[in-house]
Each structure stands twice: as C-alpha cells, then as structure tokens.
Amino acid sequence: MNRNGPASAAWELLLPAASAPARTRGRSLQAALREAVRSGRLAPGTRLPSSRDLAADLGVSRGLITEAYEQLTAEGYLRSGQGAGTWVGAAVRAARPPARDLAPRLPGARADFVPGTPDLSLFPRSAWAAAHRGVLAELPHQELGYPDPRGLPRLRTALAGLLARRRGAVADPERIVVVSGVAQATTLLGFALHARGVRTVGVEDPGSPQHDALYASAGVTAVPVPLDGEGIALEPLRASGVRAVVTTPSHQFPTGIAYSARRRAELLDWARSVDGLVLEDDYDGDFRYDRAPVGALQGLDPEHVAYTGSVSKSLAPGLRLGWLLVPESWAEEIVERKRTMDLGHPALDQALFARFLERGDYDRQLRRCQRAYRERRDALAAALDEHFPGSEVSGIAAGLHVIAGLPERYGPEDRFLARVTAAGVAVRPLSAYAHARAARDGTDTPKRIRLVLGYAHIPPARIHEGVRLMAEAATG
Ligand SMILES: Cc1ncc(COP(=O)(O)O)c(C=O)c1O
C-alpha cells in the first residue's frame, strides 16, 4: 500500500483500534474511522484503501473492514459507488465540542400486541438495588441539594461516553440535559421553539401521536409530512414551510424503516438551508438485531440536530429518565426551561444511574434485552408465517415492534379488528398512526391489513399462542 497517500493516513489512524481485544475490535475500528472523518483528519473526498489492502496492513480480517465501510456508508460518513471504491462523504461536518402507544394494557386481554413497552420482568432488580445501596453509602450530603439543572456532572460524563460509543453521537457533557424521558425533552424543545417564534413543527406521517400532543402543549402545531421508502419526504417537507422537524431516523415509528444515508444527508442539507433544527427521537436505537445500529444523525451535524433518548425501552418507562443533547446555540435556553420546569432531575436517581452506567451494568442490560427481543421477533415472524400464510413482516430487524402485512383475504380491516378484539386480542393497525384524514377514516383503506405488533413484552410461547388466537378469530 502507498504509505504517503490517504491510505497511509487511514492506516495510522486505525492502528490503535486494530489492536483492540477481538471482541470489541470491529466496533473500535468503526469508532476510529468515524472520528477521523468527523475531525477532518480524513478530508471529504478522500479515497479509502480497498478493504483487502487495509485489512492486510492492519492485520485484521477483511470482513471487519468491509463491515466498517458498510456501517459508515449507511450512516452517511462514507460514500461508495459500484466499482468506484469508498471515499469520505462531502456532507459531513467537522464535529464541535397512537405509535407510541401509552394506552394501558387491556385488562384481561388473552393476547396483547400493543406496541410501546419492554419486558418489565427483565428489569435488573438486584443490580439496581446494589447500585442504590452503593450510592446511598457514598453520596456526599451536599449532593442531595438542588441539582445542576443540566444534570449531575458525573451522569452527564457517563452518558456522553455511552452515546459516543454506542450511538456515534457527538456528546459533550456540557450540552447534555438529563430529563424525565423523551417526553420532557420534547416539551422543553417545544417551549424553546415557541419562545423563538416558531409555531409549527413537522412530524412524520405516519408517526407517533405523542409528538403532536407534546408540541401542542407548548403551543406548537404539528404539521404532518409524509414518508417515502427512504425516510421523511423532502419535497413535502420543503413545501410545508416548517423550520423544525421531528424524526425517528434509526427506526422510524411506526413503519420500522431506517432512513437511507442519502436521506440523512438531504435532511441535514435542508436543516442548514433553512437554518432549522432536526429533532432526533432515538427511542429504540440500541436494539438492532441483524447488524450494528446505524449511528445517530446527530453525529453528522451536532449544530442542527437535537438528539433525545431514554431508558424507557431498555430498563423501564416508569423510571422517567432520559437525555437531551442540544446544539450549542440552544443549550442555554433549554437548560433555563428545565430549571423553571422542575429545578432539575432527582439527584439520587441520577447518581444511581451514573453508577449503573460506570460499572457496565447498563451495557449488560442492553445485551440481555437484545438477546431476548431478537428471539421474540423471530418467534413472531415464525408464528405469522405459520398462522397467516402469505403475510409479510416489514421494516428493519430492530426495536420492539414489527409491521405485519396480512393478505387481502383476512380483510377488510375493520371486520378483522372487530373479530380479533372480540376474541380478546389487542392489536393496533398501522392506519391508526396516520395523520392524513382519509387513511385514518378508512376512506382509502388499503387492501392489505397492516398491523403494528409489539413483541418485546411477550415471552415466545405466548407470542405463538397469541398469533394462533388472532388467526382463529380472523378466519372464524
Ligand atoms: C416514538 C417514541 N418516542 C419516545 C418514546 C419514549 O418516551 P419516554 O422516553 O418519554 O418514555 C416512545 C415510547 O413509547 C416512543 O414510542
């Protein structure tokens, strides 16, 4: 390999990651490459060595390099063309420091596929209790006073590490605000937008009704923007006139698609062109079953993206604990809003979660959930295959729900829903998450029934039984 060109630059930058322990080597290589692009050490347009050459020079398997190139291409950091190799993308900026369905579960339902809840029995009670004891023993008295409205420095530092490592976010602890979930992050952003004279925000259609309701509570009206196969559609977004838009790019809720690299870049171009803001709701970004999760959009342009996530899918929604990463120009305002809203997040909870993160307990929990949910997703797909021949599961292998398309013979949708509900099976159709009146009212009901099926909270055997019941009711 030519040691004087860009290839040698890539080689040197990746050398430390290449000697990481085998278990984490792939992830380390990806993180090092991402950081090299972000920091500008690999300039836009730089052509990268072939995977074969780079693998040979680093002494790692070629598969790890191919995987890193694919991952960073999907995230928009790299570009590749057929036979044209791989190069650093142009759009990357140097870094500077009822979908969400909160309806109570149907009491007495024989099977409940309503999406939105993780398996609460996987909550790590003993590790949590140990962290609690540890924190009570070590926390200085003064830390029980009013906390910094941004959150405890110790927790923000631990979160910054987590979000950089797992989600590829540009996570400066100074710009993290600890909040009581994505819901509060959304409300804070809504108030801050309103204070700047913004009265409308784009939302994905179909999308989470929760977004609309939360922005409305801050006096900001949601403007539905349709999706296409790659993510939120750009032409309607431009035509809508909004300057802020809420998105779920890693795993769109509810359709389950991941935004394409092209759409991610286009969306950021749009945000820059209108001096606007993309609100990234990374509600289940940690759960991807077929490959490494696509990194956060925020990592590509931290000045135009506000990123939020929470422990609601990974630990329990009842903890009411989340984080918001804001662009520098929004930070002061958001922190002031947080202060006036509740004088800061409960200190003890924050210290506990910081300890939980620092000791690797959170990573362990994510791995545990990942294993369980992947198995459940597979069980659901197999049960649908068996009991609804001709059905199709769509969306990426990720998160806590799937979209199941059932063949026309099970329709029409309202009759199907009436039958399965009467049999004690709780399900939500995709049409329930559409903003457009026609789709919601059923006046343009598609022939194929499309269901949003949550599976994470149901053990595999019960998933199978639930799908069997649903099929029996639908055909009975
Ligand atoms: C789209 C979406 N965003 C965010 C959340 C989580 O919100 P919170 O963190 O406030 O519990 C959910 C949970 O159901 C969701 O479906």
The ligand as a Gaussian input file, in Angstrom:
#p B3LYP/6-31G(d) Opt

LIG

0 1
 C      -41.709000       7.304000      19.277000
 C      -41.404000       7.266000      20.741000
 N      -40.601000       8.184000      21.272000
 C      -40.285000       8.161000      22.594000
 C      -40.768000       7.208000      23.446000
 C      -40.348000       7.172000      24.887000
 O      -40.765000       8.272000      25.567000
 P      -40.263000       8.469000      27.068000
 O      -38.781000       8.433000      26.997000
 O      -40.791000       9.804000      27.478000
 O      -40.822000       7.354000      27.881000
 C      -41.631000       6.248000      22.961000
 C      -42.192000       5.258000      23.895000
 O      -43.143000       4.584000      23.674000
 C      -41.940000       6.261000      21.572000
 O      -42.715000       5.311000      21.037000

